[in-house]
Amino acid sequence: MADYDYDVLVIGAGPGGYVAAIRAAQLGLKTACAEARETLGGTCLNVGCIPSKAMLHASEYFDAAANGAMAKMGIKVTPELDLDAMHGQRRDAVKQLTGGIEYLFKKNKVTWLKGHARFTGKDSVEVAGQTVRAKNIVIATGSSVTPLPGVTVDQKVVVDSTGALELPKVPEHMVVIGGGVIGLELGSVWRRLGAKVTVVEYLDQILPGFDGDVRKEAQKIFKKQGMEFKLSTKVTGVTVSGESATLTVEPAAGGAAETITADAVLLAIGRKPNTDGLNLEAAGLSVNGRGQVEIDHDFATSVPGIWAIGDVAPGLMLAHKAEDEGIAVAENIAGLTGIVNHDVIPSVVYTMPEFAGVGLTEEAAKAKGEIKVGKFPMMANSRAKTNHEPDGFVKIIADAKTDRVVGVWAIASVAGTMIAQAAQAMEFGATSEDIAYTCHAHPTHSEAIKEAAMAVTGKPIHI
């Protein structure tokens, strides 16, 4: 057998790739990671999850000061927005975290090959003019913004999620194309800072993939906060003139077109797998109809020694799913058993309140068989009441015969943190009774999970 430069070469240093590289190195494998960005961490750390949370958190403070929420609690302030400073703290958070991964690479002796990688064979890639051979190659190239015909992103007036983080001033009117997680989070940031925000969604409800009750409640909450919605509506074109854009929209089912003017347009209709430029053909690989690299249960592709994880492989496009797959694929390469339970991957929208879920929606659970559902409103939760956070509920869906929990959905200020308990319970095959009889600290938002579990059998205490 010919000599290899590395035991493992990971292509891409996003949450899936950098985790796979670190884990492989921890397991004693000689590891390299190819990444073309100036910094590690991929979309998530550089222009996605992390910077958007920095802006969401900062804008929450501004909103609480500006809309009277602080005054209600006896704190009188007149806020003044310093957008440059807000952007500055966002960039600082990104710099620290991407630098942290670079440190972890050095600590674990992972070689960073700087540049785009393209296959030149089944076990070789070219990075920045250098050919590298590896016994195992992991494709972890992530995803990028899905384009929309008739809409050109210029990152000034028409922006994608990256440009929406960098706007130099608060738009007067922002139109968000797409009522999914990214559009709602970034739309929330600019609404809080003073923009009028209109969300245009092709479907008849926002948040596709989420539980029906959560989707209905989310729209009510966002509407109450001042967001406008045009549902069952498609955008057929956007023209830019100077610093203003004109959108042409029409009903999804067909009908008369109308126009909307805005000084910022955010395109957020989803993401597509990154395979362009990889030269997959040279490795004997191709993509499926959705542009993904197909894998088996162990994350192996159809070519021995080549693996794929994260957004480029089938499944939810979420950083934490990619991270879990990164650990699992490294363990499989090392001869251990790496498994990811794709039935228990939480999803979170980091607005205020947060929307979170894990497992099946009520609709999907009903389609599979008989269920019992327990629901508890946050307005009856003492901590939410004390914190002036009455919006939302927790909903637990259990199998009617076994009582095993198959889905948990929550709307609360800290729903993203609360959902971890539900995911862990489901990983252990918990019943609603198991959760109901687990002591929860008082007063906490998480008590609503206990009460919702009690409600599965009709016995919550506080309603």
C-alpha positions in Angstrom: 0.0 0.0 0.0 1.3 3.4 -0.9 2.3 5.9 1.8 -0.3 8.3 3.1 0.4 11.9 4.3 -2.4 11.6 6.8 -4.7 9.0 8.4 -7.6 11.5 8.2 -8.1 14.6 6.1 -11.2 16.6 6.9 -12.4 19.0 4.2 -14.0 22.0 5.9 -13.5 23.5 9.4 -17.1 24.2 10.4 -18.7 22.7 13.5 -18.7 19.2 11.9 -15.3 19.4 10.3 -13.3 21.0 13.2 -14.9 18.6 15.7 -14.1 15.6 13.5 -10.5 16.7 13.1 -10.0 17.3 16.8 -11.7 14.0 17.8 -9.6 12.0 15.2 -6.4 13.6 16.5 -7.5 12.8 20.1 -7.9 9.1 19.0 -4.2 9.0 17.9 -4.8 9.5 14.1 -2.5 11.8 12.1 -5.0 14.5 11.1 -5.2 17.5 8.8 -8.1 19.9 8.0 -8.4 21.8 4.8 -10.1 25.2 5.2 -10.1 28.2 2.8 -11.4 30.8 5.2 -9.0 33.1 7.0 -10.4 31.8 10.2 -11.7 28.4 11.4 -15.3 27.6 12.5 -17.1 27.7 9.2 -20.4 29.6 8.6 -21.6 28.9 12.2 -18.8 30.7 14.0 -17.9 33.3 11.4 -21.2 34.5 9.9 -24.0 32.3 11.3 -25.0 31.0 14.7 -22.5 32.9 16.8 -22.6 36.5 15.5 -26.4 36.3 15.1 -26.7 35.4 18.8 -24.4 38.4 19.7 -26.7 40.7 17.8 -29.9 39.1 19.2 -28.6 39.4 22.8 -27.5 43.0 22.4 -30.7 44.0 20.6 -32.8 42.4 23.4 -31.2 44.8 25.9 -31.9 47.8 23.6 -35.5 46.7 23.1 -36.2 46.1 26.8 -34.9 49.7 27.5 -36.7 51.3 24.5 -40.1 49.6 24.8 -40.8 50.2 28.5 -40.0 46.7 29.8 -37.2 48.0 32.0 -39.4 50.9 33.2 -42.0 48.4 34.4 -39.4 46.9 36.7 -38.5 50.3 38.1 -35.5 51.0 35.8 -35.9 54.3 33.9 -33.5 54.7 31.0 -33.5 56.4 27.6 -31.4 54.2 25.4 -29.2 55.5 22.6 -28.1 53.1 19.9 -24.4 52.8 19.2 -24.6 50.4 16.2 -20.8 50.5 15.6 -20.2 49.3 19.2 -22.9 46.6 18.9 -21.1 45.3 15.7 -17.8 45.6 17.6 -18.9 43.3 20.4 -20.2 40.8 17.8 -16.9 40.8 15.9 -15.0 40.4 19.2 -17.1 37.3 20.1 -16.4 35.7 16.7 -12.6 36.5 17.0 -12.3 34.9 20.4 -14.1 31.8 19.4 -12.5 31.2 16.0 -9.1 31.9 17.7 -10.1 29.3 20.3 -10.4 26.6 17.6 -7.1 27.5 16.1 -5.6 27.0 19.6 -7.4 23.6 19.9 -5.9 22.5 16.5 -2.4 23.3 17.8 -3.1 21.6 21.1 -4.3 18.5 19.4 -1.6 18.6 16.6 -4.2 19.0 13.8 -2.5 20.4 10.6 -4.5 23.3 9.1 -4.1 23.1 5.3 -5.1 26.6 4.1 -7.0 26.7 0.9 -9.9 25.0 -1.1 -9.6 21.2 -1.4 -10.6 19.4 -4.6 -10.4 15.7 -5.1 -7.8 14.4 -7.6 -8.6 10.7 -6.8 -10.2 8.4 -4.3 -7.6 9.0 -1.6 -6.0 12.3 -2.8 -6.9 16.0 -2.8 -5.2 19.1 -4.0 -5.1 22.1 -1.6 -3.4 25.4 -2.7 -1.4 23.6 -5.4 -0.2 20.8 -3.1 -1.4 17.2 -3.5 -2.2 15.4 -0.2 -3.0 11.7 0.2 -5.1 10.4 3.1 -6.3 7.0 4.2 -9.6 8.6 5.2 -11.2 11.7 3.8 -14.2 13.4 5.5 -16.3 15.8 3.5 -17.6 18.5 5.9 -18.0 21.4 3.5 -21.3 22.6 5.0 -23.9 24.7 3.1 -24.5 28.2 1.7 -27.4 30.4 1.0 -30.0 29.1 -1.4 -30.4 31.6 -4.3 -33.8 32.8 -5.5 -34.4 33.4 -9.3 -35.0 37.1 -9.9 -33.1 38.2 -6.7 -29.5 39.3 -6.9 -27.7 39.7 -3.5 -25.5 42.8 -3.6 -24.8 42.7 0.2 -25.8 46.4 0.3 -29.6 46.7 -0.3 -30.3 43.0 -0.9 -28.4 40.9 1.7 -28.2 37.3 2.7 -27.7 36.2 6.3 -24.0 37.4 6.2 -24.8 40.8 4.9 -27.7 41.2 7.4 -25.2 41.0 10.2 -23.1 43.8 8.8 -25.7 46.5 7.9 -24.1 49.9 8.8 -27.4 51.5 9.7 -30.9 50.5 10.9 -33.1 50.1 7.8 -36.4 52.0 7.8 -38.2 49.0 6.2 -36.7 45.5 5.9 -38.4 42.9 3.9 -37.4 39.3 4.8 -37.9 36.7 2.1 -38.5 33.5 4.0 -40.3 32.8 7.3 -37.9 30.2 8.6 -35.4 30.4 11.5 -32.7 32.6 10.0 -35.2 35.2 8.6 -37.1 35.4 11.9 -34.0 35.7 14.0 -32.3 38.4 11.9 -35.6 40.2 11.2 -36.1 40.3 15.0 -32.7 42.0 15.5 -33.5 44.9 13.2 -37.1 45.2 14.3 -35.9 45.6 17.9 -33.4 48.3 16.8 -36.2 50.3 15.1 -36.8 48.9 11.6 -40.3 48.1 10.2 -40.1 44.4 9.3 -42.2 42.5 6.7 -41.8 38.8 6.3 -42.8 37.3 3.0 -43.3 33.5 3.1 -44.4 31.1 0.3 -46.1 28.7 2.7 -49.3 29.5 4.6 -47.4 29.4 8.0 -44.0 30.4 9.3 -41.4 28.0 10.8 -41.7 25.0 8.5 -40.9 21.7 10.2 -42.0 23.0 13.7 -45.1 21.7 15.5 -48.4 23.2 14.3 -49.3 24.8 17.7 -45.8 26.4 17.9 -46.1 27.8 14.4 -49.5 29.4 15.1 -48.4 30.8 18.4 -45.1 32.1 16.9 -46.9 34.1 14.4 -49.2 35.6 17.0 -46.2 36.5 19.2 -44.2 38.1 16.3 -47.2 40.0 15.1 -47.8 41.4 18.6 -44.1 42.5 18.6 -44.8 44.5 15.4 -43.7 42.2 12.6 -45.9 42.1 9.5 -46.5 38.9 7.5 -47.4 38.2 3.9 -48.0 34.4 3.9 -48.8 32.2 0.9 -46.9 34.8 -1.1 -44.0 34.4 -3.5 -41.4 37.0 -4.5 -41.0 37.0 -8.3 -38.4 39.7 -8.6 -36.4 42.5 -6.8 -35.1 45.6 -8.5 -32.7 47.9 -6.8 -32.5 51.7 -7.5 -29.9 53.6 -5.5 -30.5 52.7 -1.8 -34.0 51.3 -2.3 -35.5 48.1 -3.6 -38.8 47.2 -5.1 -40.1 43.7 -4.6 -42.7 42.2 -6.9 -44.9 39.7 -5.0 -47.9 37.6 -5.9 -50.1 35.0 -4.2 -48.5 31.6 -4.2 -51.7 30.1 -5.7 -51.6 32.7 -8.5 -53.3 36.1 -8.8 -52.5 39.8 -9.2 -49.0 41.0 -8.4 -48.2 43.9 -6.2 -45.1 45.8 -5.2 -43.4 46.5 -1.9 -40.6 49.1 -1.4 -37.8 48.6 1.1 -34.4 49.9 1.9 -33.2 46.4 3.0 -34.1 43.0 1.6 -33.0 39.9 3.4 -33.0 36.7 1.4 -33.4 33.7 3.8 -35.2 30.9 2.0 -32.9 28.2 3.1 -29.4 26.7 2.5 -27.9 24.3 0.0 -25.0 21.8 0.4 -21.6 23.0 -0.7 -20.2 20.6 -3.3 -19.1 23.0 -6.1 -15.4 22.9 -6.8 -14.9 19.6 -4.8 -14.5 17.7 -8.1 -16.4 14.7 -6.6 -16.2 12.9 -9.9 -12.5 12.4 -9.5 -13.3 10.4 -6.3 -16.1 8.4 -8.0 -18.8 10.3 -6.1 -21.9 12.1 -7.2 -24.7 14.0 -5.4 -28.3 13.1 -4.9 -31.3 15.1 -6.2 -31.0 17.5 -3.3 -27.3 18.1 -3.9 -26.2 16.1 -0.9 -23.6 13.4 -0.6 -25.3 10.1 0.3 -24.0 8.2 3.4 -24.8 5.0 5.3 -25.5 4.7 9.0 -21.8 5.1 9.8 -21.4 8.2 7.6 -19.5 6.3 4.9 -20.1 7.2 1.3 -20.3 4.7 -1.5 -16.5 5.0 -1.9 -14.5 3.2 0.8 -12.4 5.6 2.9 -14.5 8.7 2.0 -17.0 9.9 4.6 -19.5 12.8 4.8 -21.1 14.7 7.7 -23.1 17.8 8.5 -25.0 20.0 6.0 -23.5 18.3 3.0 -25.0 15.0 4.1 -28.8 14.3 4.4 -30.6 15.4 7.6 -31.3 18.6 9.5 -28.9 21.5 8.7 -27.9 22.3 12.2 -24.5 22.9 13.8 -25.0 20.6 16.7 -26.1 17.7 14.4 -22.8 18.3 12.5 -20.8 18.3 15.7 -22.3 15.0 16.9 -21.6 13.5 13.5 -18.1 14.8 13.6 -17.4 12.9 16.8 -19.1 9.8 15.5 -17.3 9.7 12.1 -13.9 10.1 13.8 -14.7 7.2 16.2 -15.9 5.0 13.3 -12.6 5.7 11.4 -10.7 4.8 14.6 -12.5 1.5 14.8 -14.8 2.5 17.6 -18.6 2.7 17.4 -19.8 6.2 16.6 -23.6 6.6 16.5 -25.9 9.7 16.2 -29.6 9.3 17.1 -31.1 11.4 14.4 -34.6 11.1 16.0 -33.4 13.2 18.9 -31.9 16.4 17.4 -33.2 19.6 19.0 -34.2 22.6 16.9 -34.2 26.2 18.4 -35.2 29.6 17.2 -33.3 32.2 19.2 -35.8 35.0 19.2 -37.5 36.4 22.3 -39.2 34.2 23.4 -37.3 31.2 22.0 -39.0 28.4 20.2 -37.6 24.9 20.6 -38.5 21.3 19.8 -37.1 17.8 19.8 -38.6 14.6 18.3 -41.9 14.4 16.5 -44.5 17.2 16.0 -48.0 16.4 17.1 -49.0 16.0 13.5 -46.2 13.5 12.7 -46.8 11.6 16.0 -50.6 11.3 15.2 -49.8 9.9 11.8 -47.7 7.1 13.5 -50.3 6.0 16.0 -52.3 6.9 19.1 -50.8 9.6 21.4 -51.5 11.6 24.6 -50.6 15.3 24.8 -49.9 17.4 27.8 -49.6 21.2 27.6 -48.7 23.8 30.2 -48.8 27.6 29.7 -45.8 29.7 30.7 -48.1 32.4 32.2 -48.8 29.8 34.9 -45.1 29.3 35.6 -44.0 31.4 38.6 -40.5 32.3 37.2 -41.9 33.4 33.8 -44.5 35.4 35.7 -41.9 37.1 37.9 -39.7 37.9 34.9 -42.6 39.4 32.9 -42.3 36.6 30.3 -45.9 35.2 30.0 -45.7 34.1 26.3 -45.5 30.5 25.4 -46.1 26.9 26.6 -44.5 23.5 26.9 -46.1 20.6 25.1 -45.2 17.0 25.6 -46.3 14.2 23.2 -46.3 10.7 24.5 -47.2 7.3 23.0 -50.7 6.4 24.3 -49.8 2.8 25.1 -46.3 3.0 26.4 -46.3 6.6 27.7 -42.8 7.0 26.1 -42.1 10.6 25.2 -41.9 11.0 21.4 -41.8 14.8 21.1 -41.4 18.0 23.2 -42.1 21.5 22.1 -41.5 24.7 24.1 -42.0 28.5 23.7 -40.3 30.3 26.5 -37.5 32.9 27.0 -35.1 30.1 27.7 -36.7 27.3 25.6 -33.4 26.5 23.9 -31.8 25.6 27.2 -34.9 23.9 28.5 -35.1 21.6 25.5 -31.8 19.9 26.5 -33.6 18.2 29.4 -36.2 16.9 27.0 -33.6 15.6 24.6 -31.8 13.8 27.3 -35.0 12.2 28.7 -35.9 11.0 25.2 -32.4 9.6 24.7 -32.9 7.5 27.7 -36.4 6.4 26.5 -38.2 8.3 29.3 -42.0 8.2 29.8 -44.0 11.3 30.6 -44.4 9.8 34.1 -40.5 9.7 34.5 -40.4 13.5 33.8 -43.5 14.2 35.9 -41.9 12.5 39.0 -38.5 14.2 38.5 -38.0 17.0 41.1 -37.4 20.3 39.3 -35.9 23.3 41.2 -38.4 26.1 42.1 -38.8 28.7 40.8 -37.5 27.9 37.3 -38.9 28.0 33.8 -38.1 24.2 33.6 -41.0 23.5 36.0 -43.2 24.0 33.0 -41.7 20.8 31.5 -42.7 18.8 34.7 -46.2 20.3 34.6 -46.6 19.5 30.9 -45.6 15.9 31.7 -48.2 15.8 34.5 -50.7 17.2 32.0 -50.2 14.1 29.8 -52.2 12.2 32.3 -54.4 15.2 33.0 -53.0 16.2 36.4 -51.0 19.5 36.3 -51.0 21.3 39.6 -50.9 25.0 38.6 -53.7 25.1 36.1 
